[in-house]
Amino acid sequence: MLSYRHSFHAGNFADVLKHLVLINILEHLNTKDKPFCCIDTHAGAGDYSLDGDYAQKNREFDNGIGRLWSLDTLPEAVSDYVKVIKAFNQTDKLTIYPGSPLIIQHYLRQQDHLFAHELHPTEIEFLQLAIKRDRRITLQHTDGLKNTLGLLPPKANRGLVLIDPSYEIKSDYDTVVESLFKFYKRFAHGTYALWYPVVDRTRNDQLEIAIKESSLKNVQLYELGIKPDTLEHGMTASGMIVINPPWKLTEQLRNTLPYLADTLGTDGKGHYRIETLVAE
Ligand SMILES: C[S@@+](CC[C@H](N)C(=O)[O-])C[C@H]1O[C@@H](n2cnc3c(N)ncnc32)[C@H](O)[C@@H]1O
């Protein structure tokens, strides 16, 4: 049973890093005229009202996009990210937060395509409303990990697979890595971005070992934490594991993650990691 709803978390510190990395990859794909294909395995509801009951419950966005929204001087990658979020808001007030499929839609040109998957029956309805009619986008009310294998390699032969599960059950960690290995076998030069939470560090350690011992090449890890690891309940950090990242991404994050750790960290306890899990 799916119970996760991203509207409780939209725009939080984890979304900041995830969507900042996503935007950097999309901007890189846009540097060539050749078409690209994006596959979003776990798309969510599309956009989120930050004035709504769900977002207001814990106001997680206050310690994410909310903190960056009105700052004048930002590192380049953060500024690019905030500009995109501002494009979805009609006024200076932050009320709407776009999810990954809308951010991707923002970057699609006529020649590009997005396949977005969402399994939750309510979220897929919201997603349809948010995307509206767009012949460049195929929405799939189906299991994104199972369906993606059949879409690879994409016709355009360049692009991104974004894998952003909610990790509701422990076995999700294994399923995600097994799927990633299968995808890579079919489309080894594609870019893959896998989001992960840090809730219990031992699971992250296992995930990283599995990747290091695999046949994947050119794998980078970028992580942002707002509190030290703990055995208590709750997410303290999150990260993106990117296979075949754009060449500028690591350099940009070296200028960006220290800033985000300082700005979003709780009581000066923010931290970050940038690591090469597997070399090129
Ligand atoms: C973390 S949210 C996605 C957020 C979105 N990617 C974003 O960045 O805005 C994960 C979503 O995946 C959906 N989901 C869970 N398992 C799925 C599956 N096997 N296939 C497709 N969607 C799934 C959940 O209903 C939830 O809406």
The ligand as an SDF file (V2000), in Angstrom:
LIG
                    3D

 27 29  0  0  0  0  0  0  0  0999 V2000
    9.5640   11.0540   -3.5510 C   0  0  0  0  0  0  0  0  0  0  0  0
    8.0650   11.0410   -4.4080 S   0  0  0  0  0  0  0  0  0  0  0  0
    8.4700   11.7080   -5.9700 C   0  0  0  0  0  0  0  0  0  0  0  0
    8.8130   13.1560   -5.9850 C   0  0  0  0  0  0  0  0  0  0  0  0
    9.1830   13.6960   -7.3450 C   0  0  0  0  0  0  0  0  0  0  0  0
   10.1340   12.8440   -8.0400 N   0  0  0  0  0  0  0  0  0  0  0  0
    9.7710   15.0820   -7.2490 C   0  0  0  0  0  0  0  0  0  0  0  0
   10.9960   15.2330   -7.2060 O   0  0  0  0  0  0  0  0  0  0  0  0
    9.0070   16.0400   -7.2360 O   0  0  0  0  0  0  0  0  0  0  0  0
    7.8720    9.3550   -4.8090 C   0  0  0  0  0  0  0  0  0  0  0  0
    6.5990    9.0390   -5.5750 C   0  0  0  0  0  0  0  0  0  0  0  0
    6.7190    7.7290   -6.1210 O   0  0  0  0  0  0  0  0  0  0  0  0
    5.4580    7.0910   -6.1010 C   0  0  0  0  0  0  0  0  0  0  0  0
    5.7400    5.6510   -6.2150 N   0  0  0  0  0  0  0  0  0  0  0  0
    6.0510    4.7520   -5.2480 C   0  0  0  0  0  0  0  0  0  0  0  0
    6.3760    3.5610   -5.7870 N   0  0  0  0  0  0  0  0  0  0  0  0
    6.2950    3.7210   -7.1420 C   0  0  0  0  0  0  0  0  0  0  0  0
    6.5610    2.8750   -8.2510 C   0  0  0  0  0  0  0  0  0  0  0  0
    6.9770    1.6220   -8.0710 N   0  0  0  0  0  0  0  0  0  0  0  0
    6.3940    3.3690   -9.4980 N   0  0  0  0  0  0  0  0  0  0  0  0
    5.9740    4.6490   -9.6960 C   0  0  0  0  0  0  0  0  0  0  0  0
    5.7130    5.5070   -8.6660 N   0  0  0  0  0  0  0  0  0  0  0  0
    5.8780    5.0540   -7.4190 C   0  0  0  0  0  0  0  0  0  0  0  0
    4.8440    7.5540   -4.8110 C   0  0  0  0  0  0  0  0  0  0  0  0
    3.4250    7.4600   -4.8720 O   0  0  0  0  0  0  0  0  0  0  0  0
    5.3400    9.0070   -4.7340 C   0  0  0  0  0  0  0  0  0  0  0  0
    4.3930    9.8840   -5.2880 O   0  0  0  0  0  0  0  0  0  0  0  0
  1  2  1  0
  2  3  1  0
  2 10  1  0
  3  4  1  0
  4  5  1  0
  5  6  1  0
  5  7  1  0
  7  8  2  0
  7  9  1  0
 10 11  1  0
 11 12  1  0
 11 26  1  0
 12 13  1  0
 13 14  1  0
 13 24  1  0
 14 15  1  0
 14 23  1  0
 15 16  2  0
 16 17  1  0
 17 18  1  0
 17 23  2  0
 18 19  1  0
 18 20  2  0
 20 21  1  0
 21 22  2  0
 22 23  1  0
 24 25  1  0
 24 26  1  0
 26 27  1  0
M  CHG  2   2   1   9  -1
M  END
$$$$
